[in-house]
Amino acid sequence: MSDSTKPPSEEILNEKWDLCISNFLVKSGIGLSVGIVASALLFKRRTWPMALTTGFGIGVAYADCQRTFNPIDLPGIRVVKNSKAK
């Protein structure tokens, strides 16, 4: 058998994907839980609070994942290349 190890770049990419998937599951689950509680206590058992808060959780997880894969792309920050490079 050959002992094949993954290149470091694949390891980093796998760790980023694992983080994104776990963030998605945790944050959407927390959003759903908050929506269930809000629906039961405040909104006469309607379904829209569950959908709304789950969507908020998914949106936050998506934003975190986007920052994980592209840390340079921050709101209000523009990266300009130096035109006077020698």
Backbone hydrogen bonds, N-H to C=O, Kabsch-Sander energy under -0.5 kcal/mol:
donor,donor_aa,acceptor,acceptor_aa,energy
4,S,2,S,-1.3
5,T,3,D,-0.5
10,E,7,P,-0.7
11,E,7,P,-1.8
12,I,8,P,-2.3
13,L,9,S,-2.2
14,N,10,E,-2.7
15,E,11,E,-2.3
16,K,12,I,-2.1
17,W,13,L,-2.4
18,D,14,N,-2.5
19,L,15,E,-2.2
20,C,16,K,-2.3
21,I,17,W,-2.7
22,S,18,D,-2.4
23,N,19,L,-2.5
24,F,20,C,-2.4
25,L,21,I,-2.4
26,V,22,S,-2.6
27,K,23,N,-2.8
28,S,24,F,-2.1
29,G,25,L,-1.7
30,I,26,V,-2.4
31,G,27,K,-2.2
32,L,28,S,-2.4
33,S,29,G,-2.4
34,V,30,I,-2.6
35,G,31,G,-2.3
36,I,32,L,-2.3
37,V,33,S,-2.3
38,A,34,V,-2.7
39,S,35,G,-2.6
40,A,36,I,-2.4
41,L,37,V,-2.5
42,L,38,A,-2.6
43,F,38,A,-1.3
45,R,39,S,-2.6
46,R,43,F,-0.7
50,M,47,T,-0.6
51,A,47,T,-1.8
52,L,48,W,-2.7
53,T,49,P,-2.4
54,T,50,M,-2.0
55,G,51,A,-2.2
56,F,52,L,-2.1
57,G,53,T,-2.1
58,I,54,T,-2.4
59,G,55,G,-2.5
60,V,56,F,-2.3
61,A,57,G,-2.2
62,Y,58,I,-2.4
63,A,59,G,-2.2
64,D,60,V,-2.3
65,C,61,A,-2.3
66,Q,62,Y,-2.5
67,R,63,A,-2.1
68,T,64,D,-1.8
69,F,65,C,-2.2
70,N,66,Q,-2.1
73,D,70,N,-0.8
74,L,72,I,-1.9
77,I,74,L,-1.8
80,V,78,R,-0.6
83,S,81,K,-0.6
85,A,82,N,-0.7
